[in-house]
Protein backbone atom coordinates (compact mmCIF):
# COMPACT_ATOMS: atom_id res chain seq x y z
CA UNK A 1 0.00 0.00 0.00
CA UNK A 2 1.55 3.26 -1.04
CA UNK A 3 1.54 6.40 1.04
CA UNK A 4 -0.27 8.30 -1.71
CA UNK A 5 -3.24 5.93 -1.56
CA UNK A 6 -3.45 6.28 2.21
CA UNK A 7 -3.57 10.08 1.97
CA UNK A 8 -6.08 9.95 -0.86
CA UNK A 9 -8.42 7.70 1.15
CA UNK A 10 -7.96 9.86 4.23
CA UNK A 11 -8.74 13.02 2.26
CA UNK A 12 -11.87 11.42 0.78
CA UNK A 13 -12.98 10.29 4.24
CA UNK A 14 -12.47 13.78 5.69
CA UNK A 15 -14.59 15.28 2.92
CA UNK A 16 -17.52 13.18 4.10
CA UNK A 17 -17.37 14.28 7.76
CA UNK A 18 -19.51 17.42 7.34
CA UNK A 19 -22.28 15.43 5.68
CA UNK A 20 -22.19 12.75 8.36
CA UNK A 21 -22.01 15.16 11.29
CA UNK A 22 -24.82 17.29 9.83
CA UNK A 23 -27.07 14.45 10.95
CA UNK A 24 -26.30 15.56 14.52
CA UNK A 25 -27.45 19.16 14.13
CA UNK A 26 -30.41 18.74 16.47
CA UNK A 27 -28.25 17.22 19.23
CA UNK A 28 -25.60 19.91 18.71
CA UNK A 29 -28.23 22.65 19.01
CA UNK A 30 -29.63 21.19 22.24
CA UNK A 31 -26.13 20.88 23.73
CA UNK A 32 -25.22 24.41 22.62
CA UNK A 33 -28.37 25.84 24.18
CA UNK A 34 -27.63 24.03 27.43
CA UNK A 35 -24.07 25.36 27.52
CA UNK A 36 -25.24 28.88 26.70
CA UNK A 37 -27.94 28.76 29.39
CA UNK A 38 -25.54 27.32 31.95
CA UNK A 39 -22.82 29.90 31.36
CA UNK A 40 -24.86 33.09 31.47
CA UNK A 41 -23.09 35.95 33.18
CA UNK A 42 -19.82 34.90 34.79
CA UNK A 43 -20.87 31.36 35.58
CA UNK A 44 -18.45 28.70 34.32
CA UNK A 45 -19.37 25.41 32.76
CA UNK A 46 -18.33 22.61 35.07
CA UNK A 47 -18.22 18.86 34.70
CA UNK A 48 -21.68 17.40 34.95
CA UNK A 49 -23.53 20.37 33.55
CA UNK A 50 -25.21 19.39 30.28
CA UNK A 51 -23.96 15.81 30.67
CA UNK A 52 -27.17 14.32 29.29
CA UNK A 53 -27.05 16.63 26.25
CA UNK A 54 -23.35 15.93 25.71
CA UNK A 55 -23.90 12.17 25.82
CA UNK A 56 -26.65 12.46 23.21
CA UNK A 57 -24.31 14.46 20.95
CA UNK A 58 -21.44 12.05 21.53
CA UNK A 59 -23.67 9.09 20.68
CA UNK A 60 -24.80 10.79 17.50
CA UNK A 61 -21.20 11.54 16.46
CA UNK A 62 -20.18 7.95 17.23
CA UNK A 63 -23.02 6.60 15.10
CA UNK A 64 -22.13 9.02 12.31
CA UNK A 65 -18.55 7.75 12.36
CA UNK A 66 -19.75 4.15 12.26
CA UNK A 67 -21.90 4.86 9.23
CA UNK A 68 -18.96 6.67 7.62
CA UNK A 69 -16.80 3.57 8.16
CA UNK A 70 -19.55 1.49 6.54
CA UNK A 71 -19.77 3.87 3.58
CA UNK A 72 -16.00 3.82 3.13
CA UNK A 73 -15.80 0.03 3.32
CA UNK A 74 -18.60 -0.26 0.75
CA UNK A 75 -16.80 2.22 -1.51
CA UNK A 76 -13.51 0.37 -1.21
CA UNK A 77 -15.14 -2.97 -1.97
CA UNK A 78 -16.71 -1.55 -5.12
CA UNK A 79 -13.87 0.62 -6.41
CA UNK A 80 -10.56 -0.73 -5.20
CA UNK A 81 -9.23 -3.84 -6.82
CA UNK A 82 -7.27 -6.19 -4.55
CA UNK A 83 -3.57 -6.28 -5.25
CA UNK A 84 -2.40 -9.46 -6.85
CA UNK A 85 -0.06 -11.28 -4.52
C-alpha positions in Angstrom: 0.0 0.0 0.0 1.6 3.3 -1.0 1.5 6.4 1.0 -0.3 8.3 -1.7 -3.2 5.9 -1.6 -3.5 6.3 2.2 -3.6 10.1 2.0 -6.1 9.9 -0.9 -8.4 7.7 1.2 -8.0 9.9 4.2 -8.7 13.0 2.3 -11.9 11.4 0.8 -13.0 10.3 4.2 -12.5 13.8 5.7 -14.6 15.3 2.9 -17.5 13.2 4.1 -17.4 14.3 7.8 -19.5 17.4 7.3 -22.3 15.4 5.7 -22.2 12.8 8.4 -22.0 15.2 11.3 -24.8 17.3 9.8 -27.1 14.5 11.0 -26.3 15.6 14.5 -27.4 19.2 14.1 -30.4 18.7 16.5 -28.2 17.2 19.2 -25.6 19.9 18.7 -28.2 22.6 19.0 -29.6 21.2 22.2 -26.1 20.9 23.7 -25.2 24.4 22.6 -28.4 25.8 24.2 -27.6 24.0 27.4 -24.1 25.4 27.5 -25.2 28.9 26.7 -27.9 28.8 29.4 -25.5 27.3 32.0 -22.8 29.9 31.4 -24.9 33.1 31.5 -23.1 36.0 33.2 -19.8 34.9 34.8 -20.9 31.4 35.6 -18.4 28.7 34.3 -19.4 25.4 32.8 -18.3 22.6 35.1 -18.2 18.9 34.7 -21.7 17.4 35.0 -23.5 20.4 33.5 -25.2 19.4 30.3 -24.0 15.8 30.7 -27.2 14.3 29.3 -27.0 16.6 26.3 -23.4 15.9 25.7 -23.9 12.2 25.8 -26.6 12.5 23.2 -24.3 14.5 20.9 -21.4 12.1 21.5 -23.7 9.1 20.7 -24.8 10.8 17.5 -21.2 11.5 16.5 -20.2 8.0 17.2 -23.0 6.6 15.1 -22.1 9.0 12.3 -18.5 7.7 12.4 -19.7 4.1 12.3 -21.9 4.9 9.2 -19.0 6.7 7.6 -16.8 3.6 8.2 -19.5 1.5 6.5 -19.8 3.9 3.6 -16.0 3.8 3.1 -15.8 0.0 3.3 -18.6 -0.3 0.8 -16.8 2.2 -1.5 -13.5 0.4 -1.2 -15.1 -3.0 -2.0 -16.7 -1.5 -5.1 -13.9 0.6 -6.4 -10.6 -0.7 -5.2 -9.2 -3.8 -6.8 -7.3 -6.2 -4.5 -3.6 -6.3 -5.2 -2.4 -9.5 -6.9 -0.1 -11.3 -4.5 
